[in-house]
Amino acid sequence: QVQVVESGGGLVQAGGSLKLSCAASGNTFSINAMGWYRQAPGKQRELVAAISIGVGTNYADSVKGRFTISRDNAKNTVYLQMNSLKPEDTAVYYCNVRRVAGTTTYTTWGQGTQVTVSS
């Protein structure tokens, strides 16, 4: 199993920056993808950014050029640097970790961290 701990959410004014962190522990050797999703009130959870072995990074169109995802493999930690934040970025952000064991894919979600951007 994999456990994840998120940190870094908070309240920021529009145009500001925040950096989210997600540290994974446990069976981290089989992790092949880590990413961030978000869910705003009344909306579905959506992919924000992900970093995958053999694939690289991908971003939602709405955050391209503003957000950067990175991973420290030694620390099994994924980061999301969020710049030029907008009120529409307000949501609960969830870390997602995917690992593969044999032919089975396992997904672990973090508890979520609130990001609020004021106008």
Secondary structure, 3 states (H helix, E strand, C coil): CEEEEEECCEEEECCCCEEEEEEEEECHHHEEEEEEEEECCCCCCEEEEEEECCCEEEECCCCCCCEEEEEECCCCEEEEEECCCCHHHCEEEEEEEEEEECCEEEEEECCCEEEEEEC
